[in-house]
Amino acid sequence: MVKLYDGGAYLVNGTEIVPEAEAAKVEALTGKKAEKSEARKGTMAYGIMEAHNTSGNMEGTAESGQSHYIRKCGRQIRCLYRRYR
């Protein structure tokens, strides 16, 4: 089943989804304040962009033409997931 959220969401400990509107719950569960900029660094997309970034500067990488790596890797991940589930 798929659930749509208005706004963002945090994945806590790999198991619990907390809507962005309930960010205080993230702090209660983890002891860390929910900061959108720090949470972004923990995403798979950020890791892919960082791995392919040759400038050393992560600011503006989506506009620099590297965002196609996310789409390509996302398709590959979906294919692997369907094959091995």
Secondary structure, DSSP 8 states (H G I E B T S, - for coil): -----SS-EEEETTTEEEEGGGHHHHHHHHSS---HHHHHTTSHHHHHHHHH--SS--TTTTTTTTHHHHHHHHHHHHHHHHHH-
